[in-house]
Amino acid sequence: MNNKEIFDVLIVGAGPSGSNTAISYKNLNPDLKVGIMDKAVFPRDKSCGDAIGPGVINALKRFNNEHILDDEPEVISTSLFGPDNIGIQNYIPKVKNKDDSVVYVIPRYELDNRIFNIAKDLDVTSLEDTRYINYENIEDEKVLKVEIETSSKEKKFIFTKLLVGADGANSRVRKSLNLKQNSDLHKAIAIRAYINSPNYLEIFKERTLMFEINVSALKGYAWAFPSKDDLINIGIGMPLNLFKKDDMDINKMLDSFITTLESKGVVVNNLRMEKSYMLPFASSRPKLSHDKIALVGDAGSMINPMSGEGIFYGMEAGYLLAKETFSSFNSENENELNQNIKKYEKKLNQRFGKHFLSCTLARFILQSPFMTKRLLKIASVDKNTINFVVELLFDEARLTFKETFLLTFKFILPFKTLKFFSKSPTFSL
Ligand SMILES: Cc1cc2nc3c(=O)[nH]c(=O)nc-3n(C[C@H](O)[C@H](O)[C@H](O)COP(=O)(O)OP(=O)(O)OC[C@H]3O[C@@H](n4cnc5c(N)ncnc54)[C@H](O)[C@@H]3O)c2cc1C
């Protein structure tokens, strides 16, 4: 390579997926030469509900980095509302695959910077204000030549054995691979805003994640998530195909949700930072493994189609990629790296494939206001149902044959009979 600097791993995008990829490689093999670039300068904002659950906590704990959550208030319950103002509140149950049954709501401006800083502390070369443009495969030298543009619009080339596309929903790395974006059916549009509310916790009696399904956002959901002090993240999300079909206005839906919050007595002050963005759902994932290239996070469409959660899956993908490939960089076998990139995709599909499928099914069911009402009614008297819904939201639950059979049975059973046989675990709002 004639004295040119060559990275083992070059990551495009320093969001949670990219930063956790870097953190994982450096923890698994500190000698690897890892670089990470972002077109933004951190800290930077990202439109998001800012909610991170047990999965992210686990991912941080894996390499002893959970201290970045110190002093953050814990959210302990969910409050689900549906049409006709049906509402139930439930504690976040102990999720099967995770240690912690809590959620944190931390503005991405802060969270992403904290995760990126962990990577920087691990001797990762970080290039901010630097945009990925394209790559070229240099066959003879077994590396990729990557074109970047610095803030001064200067074009430069850097070299890497592995390129990781962690550059979000409009991934340029994905475009370089000639992979299409998700179709509108497998994408959502969502808007996020911040408010201050001095009485949110009083109205909902505790620090709770509030979801309003199929009301302000017909065939989608609105949320209000409490962060530190009186800061609340609010927003609306809905499938893009339905949004376009009915020619909807997302700002009007947000206004309607604010009216709903106010009608519940929530004081809404200082509405600001409204920002909308796309969510590529995991119901349609592109090929993630390519010749010396892998995709992780939103770049590889890894968002839960039911909840809109994406931070956990992206971080976990970064870890799985590092775990499968960290020992392949100096291998005598030229194909080992590519074989292990393929293994990464296989492991990810084994772990999340059925879970994503179950969440896709739940998404289509919940698009019907009738089914939402029915589900919330069942959940109001049946602990197993609400726990299953919460596991789909916060854990890796999947619909087994038994689950499907039991749920179908509960949907067709007359409500009074179901109520008679169930102990009421949740409380109605
Ligand atoms: C409104 C909304 C609400 C959401 N709520 C939640 C939630 O509450 N919880 C949750 O878990 N998920 C939520 N999500 C999904 C979540 O935001 C994403 O899944 C998550 O950000 C994915 O992380 P990432 O690192 O893959 O991508 P990103 O966080 O998007 O990071 C990608 C990075 O790549 C950089 N980049 C892009 N192009 C280039 C380029 N050419 N060169 C260099 N750098 C580049 C960007 O600057 C960015 O920093 C929400 C999404 C939206 C839109």
The ligand as an SDF file (V2000), in Angstrom:
LIG
                    3D

 53 58  0  0  0  0  0  0  0  0999 V2000
  -39.1980   10.9170   15.3900 C   0  0  0  0  0  0  0  0  0  0  0  0
  -38.4590    9.6360   15.7260 C   0  0  0  0  0  0  0  0  0  0  0  0
  -38.6260    9.0710   16.9840 C   0  0  0  0  0  0  0  0  0  0  0  0
  -37.8900    7.9230   17.3380 C   0  0  0  0  0  0  0  0  0  0  0  0
  -37.9680    7.4620   18.6330 N   0  0  0  0  0  0  0  0  0  0  0  0
  -37.1540    6.4640   19.0400 C   0  0  0  0  0  0  0  0  0  0  0  0
  -37.0900    6.1020   20.4120 C   0  0  0  0  0  0  0  0  0  0  0  0
  -37.7380    6.6950   21.2860 O   0  0  0  0  0  0  0  0  0  0  0  0
  -36.2520    5.0960   20.7680 N   0  0  0  0  0  0  0  0  0  0  0  0
  -35.4760    4.4360   19.8480 C   0  0  0  0  0  0  0  0  0  0  0  0
  -34.7470    3.4990   20.2220 O   0  0  0  0  0  0  0  0  0  0  0  0
  -35.5070    4.7810   18.5440 N   0  0  0  0  0  0  0  0  0  0  0  0
  -36.2910    5.7890   18.1170 C   0  0  0  0  0  0  0  0  0  0  0  0
  -36.2670    6.1950   16.8100 N   0  0  0  0  0  0  0  0  0  0  0  0
  -35.3450    5.5170   15.8730 C   0  0  0  0  0  0  0  0  0  0  0  0
  -33.9070    5.9820   16.1380 C   0  0  0  0  0  0  0  0  0  0  0  0
  -33.8340    7.3850   16.0760 O   0  0  0  0  0  0  0  0  0  0  0  0
  -32.9500    5.3630   15.1200 C   0  0  0  0  0  0  0  0  0  0  0  0
  -33.2140    4.0000   14.9920 O   0  0  0  0  0  0  0  0  0  0  0  0
  -31.5060    5.5690   15.5530 C   0  0  0  0  0  0  0  0  0  0  0  0
  -31.1550    6.9210   15.5330 O   0  0  0  0  0  0  0  0  0  0  0  0
  -30.5460    4.7750   14.6620 C   0  0  0  0  0  0  0  0  0  0  0  0
  -29.2180    5.0710   15.0040 O   0  0  0  0  0  0  0  0  0  0  0  0
  -28.0760    5.0400   13.8840 P   0  0  0  0  0  0  0  0  0  0  0  0
  -26.8090    5.2320   14.6290 O   0  0  0  0  0  0  0  0  0  0  0  0
  -28.2530    3.8500   13.0430 O   0  0  0  0  0  0  0  0  0  0  0  0
  -28.3860    6.2860   12.9420 O   0  0  0  0  0  0  0  0  0  0  0  0
  -28.3840    7.8430   13.3030 P   0  0  0  0  0  0  0  0  0  0  0  0
  -28.6520    8.0510   14.7240 O   0  0  0  0  0  0  0  0  0  0  0  0
  -29.2870    8.4810   12.3170 O   0  0  0  0  0  0  0  0  0  0  0  0
  -26.8820    8.2800   13.0210 O   0  0  0  0  0  0  0  0  0  0  0  0
  -26.3710    8.3270   11.7200 C   0  0  0  0  0  0  0  0  0  0  0  0
  -25.1980    9.2850   11.6850 C   0  0  0  0  0  0  0  0  0  0  0  0
  -24.6180    9.2390   10.3780 O   0  0  0  0  0  0  0  0  0  0  0  0
  -24.2110   10.5320   10.0070 C   0  0  0  0  0  0  0  0  0  0  0  0
  -24.1510   10.5800    8.5310 N   0  0  0  0  0  0  0  0  0  0  0  0
  -25.1720   10.4860    7.6500 C   0  0  0  0  0  0  0  0  0  0  0  0
  -24.7110   10.5350    6.3860 N   0  0  0  0  0  0  0  0  0  0  0  0
  -23.3710   10.6790    6.4740 C   0  0  0  0  0  0  0  0  0  0  0  0
  -22.3260   10.8030    5.5020 C   0  0  0  0  0  0  0  0  0  0  0  0
  -22.5590   10.7870    4.1650 N   0  0  0  0  0  0  0  0  0  0  0  0
  -21.0610   10.9400    5.9360 N   0  0  0  0  0  0  0  0  0  0  0  0
  -20.7730   10.9470    7.2610 C   0  0  0  0  0  0  0  0  0  0  0  0
  -21.7300   10.8460    8.2200 N   0  0  0  0  0  0  0  0  0  0  0  0
  -23.0050   10.7030    7.8280 C   0  0  0  0  0  0  0  0  0  0  0  0
  -25.2810   11.4370   10.6000 C   0  0  0  0  0  0  0  0  0  0  0  0
  -24.7940   12.7560   10.7890 O   0  0  0  0  0  0  0  0  0  0  0  0
  -25.5880   10.7260   11.9270 C   0  0  0  0  0  0  0  0  0  0  0  0
  -24.8390   11.2600   13.0010 O   0  0  0  0  0  0  0  0  0  0  0  0
  -37.0090    7.3230   16.4070 C   0  0  0  0  0  0  0  0  0  0  0  0
  -36.8730    7.8730   15.1140 C   0  0  0  0  0  0  0  0  0  0  0  0
  -37.5830    9.0330   14.7850 C   0  0  0  0  0  0  0  0  0  0  0  0
  -37.3820    9.6530   13.4240 C   0  0  0  0  0  0  0  0  0  0  0  0
  1  2  1  0
  2  3  1  0
  2 52  2  0
  3  4  2  0
  4  5  1  0
  4 50  1  0
  5  6  2  0
  6  7  1  0
  6 13  1  0
  7  8  2  0
  7  9  1  0
  9 10  1  0
 10 11  2  0
 10 12  1  0
 12 13  2  0
 13 14  1  0
 14 15  1  0
 14 50  1  0
 15 16  1  0
 16 17  1  0
 16 18  1  0
 18 19  1  0
 18 20  1  0
 20 21  1  0
 20 22  1  0
 22 23  1  0
 23 24  1  0
 24 25  2  0
 24 26  1  0
 24 27  1  0
 27 28  1  0
 28 29  2  0
 28 30  1  0
 28 31  1  0
 31 32  1  0
 32 33  1  0
 33 34  1  0
 33 48  1  0
 34 35  1  0
 35 36  1  0
 35 46  1  0
 36 37  1  0
 36 45  1  0
 37 38  2  0
 38 39  1  0
 39 40  1  0
 39 45  2  0
 40 41  1  0
 40 42  2  0
 42 43  1  0
 43 44  2  0
 44 45  1  0
 46 47  1  0
 46 48  1  0
 48 49  1  0
 50 51  2  0
 51 52  1  0
 52 53  1  0
M  END
$$$$
